[in-house]
Amino acid sequence: MAKTEDFDRSIALPPGLTIAAIKKSIEYIERELSNFVEIYMEQMNVFSAIVGIFGTLALDRHSVYEEVRHLDISHTRFRDRCPRGATTS
């Protein structure tokens, strides 16, 4: 489990992103992926991709950031994040 005191407070975070949100996101990832560890440890590249996907889901749930919807290119890469409610072109 992530501990608040383990975070380096001297590192600047993006506006609105908090240590609490990061901690909750880590806990979400650990909880949701605990059953996958044994299955995918032999295929580290697959497990790494799954952790990345759950990481973006966790940030959507626990921070002020959300997915930027670039419908024309979203299927080709991991999606960007922006502050919740921001307008994008």
Secondary structure, 3 states (H helix, E strand, C coil): CCCHHHCCCCCCCCCCCCHHHHHHHHHHHHHHHCCCHHHHCCCHHHHHHHHHHHHHHHHHHHCCEEECCCCCCHHHCCCCEEECCCCCC
